């Protein structure tokens, strides 16, 4: 089990060169669809200032840049220098107006932005890897403008035993051997225990309310093996709904 942020940082620095290829292979390319869903639920619009937290190699940041257009601005934030290096070297789309992207090395638990700065936010496969989930949600709340949304995509332990068994089989018989062939066994061994420790969708909703978000909804996808938490900050009194 990962015990400190330095270990997390080291893992993502080491896997950076093969991170995109492994995501494509291990999800059969479906991770791009799930990320598009997160961008849709973030409600990124033309001209927005957008945050992609724990941006990794930049997939979600580029999707946000398309939505925000040439008048918008996107910040891709990660504490892995190697992941950010790959993000910076991505080739922009050939067609369409996109936002400039600022790549920022920073900790998700201590963001270098003013209060009420962003119109929307996304986070892909990051919440499960931060060491203090409540603190991360509080930071998201702080930097988001009133009435804005964040959409958080991550892996989960399914609630049903059948799907949970399939997930564990897939991790043991597909993910681990692939990682072993790339000499990344230790780096990918953390996934299974991290899933066991990760709050369920309902628990994430409650954590979002504790961080003062007024609306929170968790959407399970792929039989609950993945999920997207959609949270809304509001400046008015609102009834807690889910």
C-alpha positions in Angstrom: 0.0 0.0 0.0 1.2 3.5 -0.8 1.9 5.5 2.3 3.2 8.8 1.1 2.9 11.2 -1.8 6.6 10.7 -2.8 5.8 7.0 -3.6 2.8 8.0 -5.7 4.9 10.6 -7.5 7.6 8.0 -8.2 5.1 5.5 -9.6 3.5 7.9 -12.1 6.9 9.3 -13.1 8.1 5.7 -13.9 5.0 4.6 -15.9 4.7 7.9 -17.8 6.4 6.6 -21.1 3.8 3.7 -21.4 0.8 5.2 -19.6 -1.2 6.1 -22.7 -0.6 2.8 -24.4 -1.5 0.8 -21.4 -4.7 2.8 -20.9 -5.7 2.1 -24.5 -4.8 -1.6 -24.3 -6.2 -2.4 -20.8 -9.5 -0.5 -21.4 -9.8 -1.6 -25.0 -9.9 2.1 -25.8 -13.0 2.8 -23.8 -11.2 5.2 -21.4 -11.6 7.9 -24.1 -15.3 7.5 -24.0 -15.4 7.7 -20.2 -13.3 10.8 -20.3 -15.6 12.4 -22.8 -18.5 11.7 -20.4 -16.6 13.4 -17.6 -16.0 16.5 -19.8 -19.7 16.5 -20.8 -20.8 16.4 -17.1 -18.3 19.2 -16.2 -20.3 21.4 -18.5 -17.3 23.1 -20.0 -18.3 25.8 -22.4 -16.8 28.2 -24.9 -14.7 30.8 -23.2 -14.4 29.0 -19.8 -11.3 28.7 -17.6 -11.0 25.0 -17.0 -9.1 22.8 -14.6 -7.9 19.3 -15.3 -6.6 18.1 -11.9 -4.2 15.1 -11.8 -4.0 15.6 -15.6 -1.4 12.9 -16.3 -0.5 12.8 -19.9 -3.2 15.4 -20.8 -6.1 13.5 -22.4 -8.8 15.3 -20.5 -7.1 18.6 -20.7 -7.1 18.5 -24.5 -10.8 17.5 -24.5 -11.6 20.5 -22.2 -9.6 22.7 -24.6 -11.9 21.8 -27.5 -14.9 22.7 -25.4 -13.6 26.0 -24.1 -12.5 27.1 -27.6 -10.0 29.8 -28.5 -11.4 32.3 -26.0 -11.0 29.8 -23.1 -8.1 28.7 -21.0 -7.2 25.3 -19.6 -4.9 24.4 -16.7 -3.5 20.8 -16.6 -2.2 20.2 -13.1 -0.1 17.2 -12.0 2.7 16.6 -9.6 4.4 14.1 -11.9 7.1 15.8 -13.9 7.4 13.0 -16.4 3.6 12.9 -17.1 3.6 16.7 -17.6 6.5 16.3 -20.1 4.5 13.9 -22.2 1.4 16.2 -22.0 3.4 19.2 -23.2 4.7 17.2 -26.2 1.2 16.1 -27.4 0.3 17.3 -30.8 -2.8 19.6 -30.8 -5.7 18.6 -33.0 -5.4 19.6 -36.6 -8.9 21.1 -36.8 -11.1 23.3 -34.6 -10.5 26.2 -32.3 -9.0 25.1 -29.0 -7.9 26.8 -25.8 -4.3 27.3 -24.8 -3.2 24.9 -22.1 -1.0 25.8 -19.1 0.8 22.8 -17.7 1.4 23.2 -14.0 3.4 21.1 -11.6 1.5 21.2 -8.3 0.0 19.1 -5.5 -3.8 18.4 -5.7 -3.9 19.1 -1.9 -2.4 22.5 -2.2 -3.4 24.2 -5.5 -1.6 27.4 -6.5 -4.8 29.2 -7.6 -7.0 31.9 -6.2 -10.4 31.2 -4.7 -13.3 31.0 -7.2 -11.0 30.8 -10.2 -12.3 28.0 -12.5 -15.6 27.6 -14.4 -15.4 23.8 -14.3 -13.0 21.0 -13.5 -12.3 17.4 -14.4 -10.2 14.7 -12.7 -9.4 11.4 -14.2 -7.9 8.5 -12.2 -6.6 10.9 -9.6 -8.9 10.9 -6.6 -8.1 7.3 -5.8 -4.4 8.2 -5.7 -4.4 11.2 -3.4 -3.6 10.6 0.2 -6.3 12.9 1.6 -9.5 12.7 -0.4 -11.5 15.2 1.8 -8.7 17.7 1.5 -8.6 17.3 -2.3 -12.3 17.9 -2.5 -12.0 20.9 -0.3 -9.4 22.4 -2.6 -11.6 21.7 -5.6 -14.4 23.5 -3.9 -12.2 26.5 -3.1 -10.9 27.1 -6.6 -14.2 26.5 -8.4 -16.5 29.5 -9.1 -20.0 29.4 -7.5 -22.5 27.3 -9.5 -19.7 25.5 -11.3 -19.2 21.7 -11.6 -16.5 19.1 -11.4 -16.6 15.6 -12.8 -14.3 13.0 -11.3 -13.7 9.7 -13.2 -12.1 6.8 -11.5 -11.9 3.0 -11.1 -14.1 1.4 -8.3 -14.8 -1.9 -6.7 -18.1 -3.0 -8.1 -20.9 -3.6 -5.5 -21.9 -7.0 -7.0 -19.8 -10.0 -6.2 -19.9 -11.3 -9.8 -18.6 -8.1 -11.4 -16.1 -7.7 -8.5 -14.8 -11.2 -9.2 -14.4 -10.4 -12.9 -12.5 -7.2 -12.1 -10.1 -9.0 -9.8 -9.6 -11.8 -12.4 -8.9 -9.1 -15.1 -6.4 -7.4 -12.8 -4.6 -10.7 -12.0 -4.6 -12.3 -15.4 -4.3 -9.3 -17.8 -3.0 -6.2 -16.0 -0.3 -7.8 -13.9 1.2 -9.9 -16.7 1.3 -6.9 -19.0 3.0 -4.8 -16.3 5.4 -7.7 -15.6 6.4 -7.7 -19.3 7.2 -4.0 -19.1 9.1 -4.5 -15.8 6.4 -2.4 -14.0 5.0 -5.1 -11.7 5.5 -3.1 -8.5 4.1 0.1 -10.1 0.8 -1.6 -11.1 0.5 -3.8 -8.0 -0.9 -0.9 -6.1 -4.2 -0.9 -8.1 -5.9 -3.7 -6.3 -5.3 -2.5 -2.8 -6.1 1.1 -3.8 -9.5 -0.1 -5.1 -10.2 -1.9 -1.8 -9.4 1.3 0.1 -11.2 3.7 -2.2 -14.6 5.1 -1.0 -17.7 3.7 -2.7 -19.8 6.0 -4.9 -22.2 6.7 -2.1 -19.3 7.5 0.3 -17.8 9.9 -2.3 -21.1 11.7 -2.5 -21.2 12.1 1.3 -17.5 13.3 1.3 -18.5 15.9 -1.4 -21.3 17.2 0.8 -18.9 17.4 3.7 -16.6 19.5 1.5 -19.6 21.9 1.1 -20.7 21.0 -2.4 -24.5 21.4 -2.6 -25.2 18.8 -5.3 -23.4 15.5 -5.7 -24.3 12.5 -7.9 -22.2 9.4 -8.6 -22.7 7.6 -11.9 -21.5 3.9 -12.0 -20.4 2.8 -15.5 -19.2 -0.6 -16.8 -21.0 -2.5 -14.2 -19.6 -0.3 -11.4 -16.0 -1.0 -12.3 -15.7 2.7 -13.2 -17.7 5.7 -12.0 -18.0 9.4 -12.4 -18.7 11.7 -9.4 -20.4 15.0 -10.5 -20.3 17.7 -7.9 -21.7 21.3 -7.9 -20.6 24.3 -6.0 -23.3 26.9 -5.3 -23.4 30.3 -3.6 -27.0 30.0 -2.4 -28.7 27.8 0.1 -29.7 24.5 -1.5 -31.2 21.3 -0.5 -28.9 18.3 -0.5 -30.0 16.0 -3.3 -28.5 13.0 -5.0 
